Amino acid sequence: MRRPPPTLAAGRAPDARPGIHRGIVALALGLATLTAFAACDLGPVPEPAEEPTAITRGVSAPPAADPTEIHVSQRIGSMTTEQKVAALVMVHVPGTDAAAIRAVIDAHELGGVILMGDNMAGDPAATLELTSGLSADTGLPLLTAIDQEGGIVRRLPGDGWPAGRALQGANPQAVEEAFADRSALVASAGVLVNFGVVADIEIGSGSFIGPRTLGATPEAAAERVAAAVRGEKGRALSTLKHFPGHGASPDDSHVSIPTSGASLAEWRATHAVPFAAGIEAGAPLVMTGHLRFDSVSPLPASLSPTWIRILRDELAFDGVIVTDDLLMLQRSGDARYRDPIENGVRALAAGNDLLLYVLPGDPSTVGFEAGALVDALVAAVASGRVDEADVDDSLRRVLTLRRAASGESGPYRDCGPKCLGESPRARDTA
């Protein structure tokens, strides 16, 4: 499936702090003009005539190209297919040794890392030491992410602000303040992305997702989801989860494939509403869940081209789509999803931009090896199963986030053999 070129109109986050995060302000400017770049003339603009003729009167000069777009386009043009698909993979590597984590990332030139509880060495300052040692390229920092919803789902210590169900009765201003404080904590640890805004609705009692939701009706959830995104803006890159809505089923997607009989029309009137509000508020990422709506698609949303089209076309989301942990599909017990490598290929083919794997200490115990995943993705592109133009579109979205976070605005400069020498995978395949 060929998707239209990204404009990334959603997901504008202003700057918040020095260092790696000072460049997030550039995201608001760079994301809005990606489409304009493709049509823009980069040549010199002639001086206007002193007395415009009827032919030239009212004709404006083409808009200036955004430096982030230029850098990203040049970067993509310099990458091999192997490098492109690897940059669309985010993994968890256990432990607090930054060098060991970076070795895994660099060996395969992966695009991101998610921090879990076993990566916490202490307070946020200790985590900052770890995250500061993960990126070799200051011009294109690694995407670092964390689950910091607050309440029962939090990785960083020191998060005592209300969250989830505790905010269901709060006014939107209180929600915004709680998420502003929470995302400031995330930023202080050197983490760029917070997988922290639950846009699901609590429907009925006893559901797995219920305690983590911000509302029990579409309208209440939407109001508070939008407030949470506003609160995080400029501090962390917000992620709405779990699209298309975990509240449609009481089951736990960590160990099953929650299924709903809701029709598409019913979904539009209920579960879609908070996601639409969060997108309108500027959330730059949406996480697809391993959730099945049988009347819409026979596949979990994370593997469903139908749901990706709905997210792109109906909700007009142009930001980064990241899967929930793909190992959860394997743990569901459904034999169709027991191969984590195949699940990654299917997720990319469906239209996700970023593939998430929360790996154990020994990935081989779950049948995963990063190099094997990269090879499988390259083969899928070569066979036409995954459209290379779609890979480039996904890469443009992901690299735009990373470049904007760098705070740099100059042209891309390929460091050549020096960079190749820093990549163990490049050395092994040279």
N, C-alpha and C positions, 0 to 999 in steps of 0.2 A: 504494500500500500504506500503510495507516494503522498506525503503530507505537504501542504503548502509551506514555502519558506517561512521561518519563524520571524515574528515581529517582537515577541516578548513584551507586549504591552503591559502585561501584568507583572507584578513583582518589583515594584520600585522601592528600594530601601536606602534612605540617606545615611550619611556617615555618622559614626558614633564614637569611635575611639582611635587613638594613634596606632602605629604599626600596621599590621596586616589588615586591620579593619578600617583604616582611614579611607580606603578606596571604595567602600560600599556606596558612598554617595554617588560615585560615577555610574552605578548601576541604573539609577533613575534616569540618567541622561542617555546612557548607551542602549538600554533595552528598548526605548521608544523609537529608535531610529534604524533598527536593523534592516527593515524592508527598504527604507530610503536609500541605504548604502548600495544596494544592488543596482539602483537606477541612476546613481549619482555620478556626474562627470568629475573626475579628480583632476582634470587639467586646469590651467590658470583661467580665471574668470576675466574677460575683457573689461576694460574701463567703460562705463556707460557714456554715450555721447552727451555733449552739453545740451543739445536740443534733440531729444528723442523723436524719431520719426514715428509715423503711424504704425509702422511694422514693429518697432521695438517698444513702443509705449506700453507700459503695464507688464512687461515680461521681466520676471525677477530672476536673479542668479540662482543656480542650483544650491540646495542646502549644503553646508559644510559637512563632510563625512566625519563621523564620530571616531576618535582615535581608538577606542576599544574595539569597534567593529573592524577597523583596518587591521589591528593587531591580530584579532581572532581569525579573520579571513586568511591573513598571511600564515598564521600558525597552522591552520588546517591544510593549507596548500603545501606545507613542508612535511606533513605526516604521512606515514605508511598506513595501510589498512589495519595492520596489527596495532600500531600506536593509537589509531582512532578508536577501535573497539575497546581497547584496554582502558582508555580514558573514560569510558562509560561504565566502569565497574567500581563499586565502593564495597570495601570489606571491613570486617572487624578482626583485629589481630590481638589476642589476649596479652595482658601484661603491661608493665609500666616502663619498659625499656624502649625509649624512643628510637634508638639505633636499630633494635631488632624489628620494630614495627616498620621503620623506614626501609629496612632491607627487603621486606616482603613487598612493599609498595614499589620500590625502585626496580626490583628484579623483573617486574612485569609492566612497569610504567602505568600503574593503576591510577584512577582519577580521584579516589576519595577513601576516607576511613571513618568508620563510626566508632565512637567511644562508648564502652559499656561499663558496668560497675567494676569489672576487674582491671580497668585502665585507670581507676582513681587511686592515686598514691596518697591522697590527703585532701587538703583544701584546694580551692580553685587556683591558687598561686602555684601549687605543685603540678596541677594539670597543665597550667600555662607553660611550665618548663618542658613538659612532654610535647605539647602541640608545637612549641617553638622549634623543636628539633625534627619535625616531620617533613618540611618542605625544602627541597633543594633549590627550586626555581622561584625566586622572589617575585618575578614578573608574572607567574602563574601558580599561585599557591594551591596546595592540595585542598580539596573540599573536605573539611572536618565537620562531623555531625554528631549529634547527641539526642537522646530521648529525654527531654526535660519538660515533661508536662506539669510537674509538681504533683503533690499528693502521693498516690501509690506508685507513680512512675516517675522516678527521678534518679539521676546518676550522680550529679554533683551534690555534695553536702552543703548545708546552709540555706536550703530552699524551704523556708517556713511560710511562704505566702499561700493563700488559699488557691485551690485548683479544683477542676472537675466539678462534681456535684455540689461542692461547697460554694461554688460561684453561681449556681443555677438561680438563686434568689437575689443575687447581687445586682446592683445597677451597672450599666455598661462602663461607667467611669471607674468603678472599683475593679472590674475585670481588666480594663486597660492598664490600670496602675499595677495590678498583680503581675501581669505579663511584662510590663516594662521593667519591673524589678527582677523578674526571673530571667529575662533575656539579657539584662545587664550582667547577671551572674554568669550566664553562658559566655558572654563576650569576654568577661574577665579571665576566663579559662582559656582564651585563645581559640574558641570554637566558632565556626562561621554559621553553621546551619543548625536550627533547632527543629527536630521532628516533634513538635510540642503542642500543636493546636488541633485538638480532637474536634472535628466538624461533624461527628456522628450525633444522632438524636437518641435519647433514652426513651424507647417505646416499650412500655410494660415493665414490670418489676422482675428482678432476678436475672437480667441479661448480663453477659460477660462485660460488655463495654459500658454499661450504665454508670458506674461510679466515676468514670473518666470523662463523661460528657458535660457540656456546658448548658444544655437545655433539653427539656422534655417535649417541646413542640418545635415545629420548624421555625416559627418566628422568633421564639425565645433563643433558640440555639443560634440562629443567624445573627441576631443582634450582638450576642456575646462573642461569637467567633470573629466577627468584624472588629470588635473592640480588642480582642486578643492580638489580632494581626497589627492593628494600629499601635498597640503597646510595644510590640517587638520591633517595629520599624526603626531602622537606624542602629539597632543593637545586634540583632540576629536575623538571619534569613528564615522567615516563617514557612512552615510546611503544614498544609491541611491534610488530615488523615481521618478515616481510611476510606477513600473513594471506591465505590459510590455510596457507601454508608453502612457501617458495621451494625448500626442499631436496627437494621431490618431483620436481624436474626439474633436469638439469644446465645448462640454457640460461640466458642472460642476458636478463632482462626489460627491460633498457635498449634492446635492439635486436630483440626478438622477443616472442612470447607463449609463455612456457614452458608446456608441457602435460604433464599426468600422467594415467595410466590408473587411478590408485588409486580404489577404491570409497569411498563415504562411511564404511563400516564400517572399512576400512583406515585412512582418515584419522583417524577417532576414536581409533584405537589407537596412532597414531604422531604425526603432525604437530599434532594438536589439543592434545597433552599439555603442551608448553611454553607455549602460549598460555593454557591454562587455569590453569597455575601462576602466570604473570605477572599474570593478571587477579585471581586469588585474593590475590596479594601487594599489589594495590592500584594497578596501572598505570592512569592516567586516560585514556590514548589507545591506540588500536590503528590501525595503518596497513594498509590493504588493498593487496594486490599485484596486478599485472597477470598473474595466473597462472590457468590454466584446468585444471580437473579435469573431464574430459569426461563421466564417469559421474554427476557431481553437477549441473553446469550447463554449457551451451554457451558461456557468456560468461566473460570474465576476471572474477575475483572482485571487482575494483574496480567493475565495472558490473553485478554480479549480485545481484538481490534475494534469491535463494536463499541465497547466502553471508552476506549481511547478516542474514537471519533466523536462520541457524545461529549466527552470532556473538552475536546478541542473546538468542536463546531457549535454545540448548543450552549456550553458555558463560556465559550470564547477564551479558553485558557491557553496562553502562549508561553508559559513558563516551563520549568523543568518538571517532568513526571518521573518520579522515583518509585520503584516497587517497594513493597514491604519485604521483609527478610524472605528471600526465596527458599531458604531451608525449611520454612514453615510448611510449604507445599509438600515437601518430602515427609514431614512429621504427621501430615494429615492421614497417612495410611492408605491413601488412594494410589493404587499401583501405577496409574497414568502419570503420576508426578514424583516418582521415586528417584529419577535421575536429575540431580541438581544442575548439571551442565546443560541438558536438554531444556530444563525449565528456563535457564538464562537465555538460550537461543529463542525460545518461544516468546519470552517477555520482550526481547528487543524487536522481534518481528512484529509483535502486536503494536508497537509504537511507544513503549516506555523509553525514556532518555537515559536513565541511570539504574543499574542493576545492583541491588543490595544483598549482600551475603554476610550474616552474622556467624562467623566461623568459630568452631571450637579450637582448642589448643592444637589438636592434630586433625586438620581438615580431611585427611584420607579416611577417617572413620565415618565420614558422611559421603564419601565418594567424590570429594571436591579437590581440584588442584587448579590454581589460578592460570597456569600456563595452558592447561587443557581447555579451560573455558575460553581463553583468548583464541586458541587455535580453532575451536568449534565455531566461534563467532566469525572469524576470518573465512572459514570454509562456507558458512552460511551466506556471507556476502558474495563469495566467488560463485556459488551455485545459483544466486538470484533469490534465495529464500528470504534474505534481508536485502533491501534496496540500499545501495551505497549512498544514494542521494539522501535517503532518510537518516542514515548514519551521520552524514555531514550536518543535517539539520539538527539532530540531537546533540552532536558535538558542539555546534555553534551555541546552543543554549547553555550547555554545561560550561564551556570555556568562557562565555560571557560572564557568568557568575564568578568564576575563578579570577578572571582578569580584573573585573571591577573591584574585587576584594584586595587586589595587590596595591592599589593606590598609585600605580604607575600609568603613564599615558603615552609614552614614547613608542616608536615603531618596533615591530618585532625584529630581533636580531638573532639569527641562528648561530649558536655557539659551536656548531659543527662537531669535530672529533672530541672536543672537551666534554660535551654532553653525552656523546656516545660512550666515551670512556667511563662515565659515571653510571651507566646502565648495565648491570650484570647480564640482563637478558640480551642486550645488544652485543655484549662481548661474547656470549655463548653462541650467538647465531651469526657472528661476523665471518 
